[in-house]
Amino acid sequence: MTRTILIFFFIAICLSATVHDNTEVRRIHPWEYDTFEYHAWWKVVNEQGVVTSQYPAVNQWVNMIITEDSDFNNNYDNNGGHSHENPSDERPSQKAVAWRALGDGETVVRLKTDSTGTAIFRWKGNNFSGKVTTQFVPEDIRLPIEIFHTELRYVEYFSNGGSYSIEYLNHFPDYGDTKPPQRHEDSRHLSTSNLPIISRNGTENTLASLVLLAKYYRKRDGSMLDYIRISLEKGGCADNKQLAGGTPAYQYPTWQYKACNPIGVELDVENPAIDHGGVGTVSGDTDYGFFIQLLDAVGCKLDKFQDDGVSGVPSFLDDVPNTIPGLGPIKVNAYWHTQPVNRVVCSVAPKILQ
């Protein structure tokens, strides 16, 4: 019996150097929960090193450690299509969420293995795109460490003759109907050629809506809409808002990860009234009314949330007089009507194309 215990102890010590690195990258939606299972077994071997029996490591504490794979060398692929980390200014870390009711002494990042030697963890991303490493580290160093890798990015699945293809976010196709992105200082989301266009990506339906919106808006009198921000190249929040130089569209100086346009279906557009006399003028309000009518025509609407992404908009969809002759009153959001930047949602195919 003593000899068996000594052999077992020797094998357990060997396990302290065991690290299982699961190199396969799991691609998931940025907002989804990701679930991992950690399995731990005690093994007994004979003198020849053959496993003679094994049984689950029950009631063992395991810690979950989540780290974002920060890249300081502008490797865009490693960070969800953009990179702006540095040692003193990294994005807020991912948030761990417990998959089940917590037992005595357990926390969302420290669970006990059950009767099968299993500890189940589930965590939820904070809408940032990029690659994340999740480590499961047992507090008993004789048990192995498990490592998993997750790539947080947006994907859409389209049916094609019974099979499904994956569609990633696409860059906004600028046909000259919108104002150039160089107007805006978005220094944390620059392309390799230093243009602030990395956050101008969207889903297929959204981009179809925006192309039509820009085209028909310009046809009226040659004026162009100013699309400031849609989404990051691989999905996730455009994860900060920064004072935009001479055009102060964004007033948040640092990390405001709730103030974002999630997953390619929302965009920020400069209030059209600004270029036509301003809010409250006949010309400005007429232009804004035309903009609101076009939103409905191309399958878009004003967002019901304020810029923080959480607070509801007051007086949502109030009735205001329409200044366009002969068209009568229209529904206009009284809140967005006075804001320098409007948030718009375009999540369905444009009515014109349906």
Secondary structure, DSSP 8 states (H G I E B T S, - for coil): -HHHHHHHHHHHHHHTT-EEEEEEEEEE-TTSEEEEEEE-EEEEE-TTS-EEEEEE-TT-EEEEEEEE---SS--GGGGTT-----TTS-----EEE-SS---TT-BTTEEE--TTSEEEEEEE--S--EEEEEEEEESSTTS-EEEEEEEE---EEEEETTEEEEE--EE----SSB--GGGS--TTS--TTS-S-TT-EE-HHHHHHHHHHHHHHHHHHS--B-EEE---TTSS--------TTS------S--TTSS-GGGSEEEEE-GGGGGT-TTSHHHHHHHHHHHHHHHHTT-EE-SB-TTSSSB-TTTT-EE---STTS--EE--HHHHT-SEEEEE--S--GGG-
